[in-house]
């Protein structure tokens, strides 16, 4: 009996060893870019481009071009009571939340392109669901299709959905489209044709800015300097030194113990633009960036009114929209000190110290 048990145990470990050599699980992290509309109705307050965190797990089989994947992306949208009267105290609350699960199959056509097909289940819970229950859909499911391009250490994927329940919706709705930037942990270096022409950098850092212009209620206080963590992506053309930059930073100030409001301030900023990278004689870079800057600043509520005639346009939700200008210098390898200022287009104070920031930016380039 003991011999039989030992034989079964040896066979089990042998089979496990073979499976572990052929099959492995890879954690996945990333960002999904999409808007805040439902598939059949426009949410109030203007369209808002969202950057949702993504986590996933991929099952890979050695020497097989097919991979099996599960993903979860989520997000929340803060809101405040409209300031119709200056005597009203504004309260923050979670206006809407998005949670979406995807299961899918990846198929590698070639080393530099892949397709995916799968299904999704999504939950959009918001103000409309609670005020008018049963009138607005908030649970949906359907199929999705995607095409991806591996570049260096990142997968850039376009995805479109076909909603099947509770009613049918295809590519005519903007909410059915998204762009994903996905990083597989322990991924091997890509050797696709694009890597000969571009460098892909992940940007990690923080920006410091003056908080003295932020309105506070009696009994509230802020440190004079706010710190906004930064994440971004930079695609540089090797020969010209010109880059495409996508960046996002967030700042939030909690208001512990206050009976009036939970937050003293909330600001986040998105930047989409181009940069120029010039190496100096000391082998350090100086960089210039210029592009569109979109800022959500709940200290400014004028844009958050339903009477705004442009409320259905992309970007209406942002209180401050303008031209973002940045200059940075490489202090240490892959680490820059950077100054940024946003010149607003929509009538707010042109020179505002809150829109000026100084920060440190680290360029994550694992394959260089």
Buried (B, 14 or more C-beta within 10 A) or exposed (E): EEEEEEEEEEEEEEEEEEEEEEEEEBEBEBBBBBBBBBBBEBBBBBBBBBBBEBEBBBBBEEEEEEBBBBBBBBBBBBBBBEBEEEEEEBEBEEBBBBBBBBEBEBEBEEEBEBBBEBBBBBBBBBBBBEEEEEEBBBEBBBBBBBBBBBBBBBBBBEBBBBBBEEEEBEEEBBBBBBEBBBBBEEBEEBEBEBBEEBBBBBBBBBBBBBBEEBEBEEEBEEEEEBBBEBBBBBBBEEEEBEBBBBBBBBBBBEBEEEEEBEBBBBBBBBBBBEBBBEEEEEEEBBBEBBBBBBBBBBBBBEBBEEEBEEBEEBBBBBBBBBBBBBBBEBEEEBBBBBBBBBEBEBEBEEEBEBBBBEBBBBBBBEBE
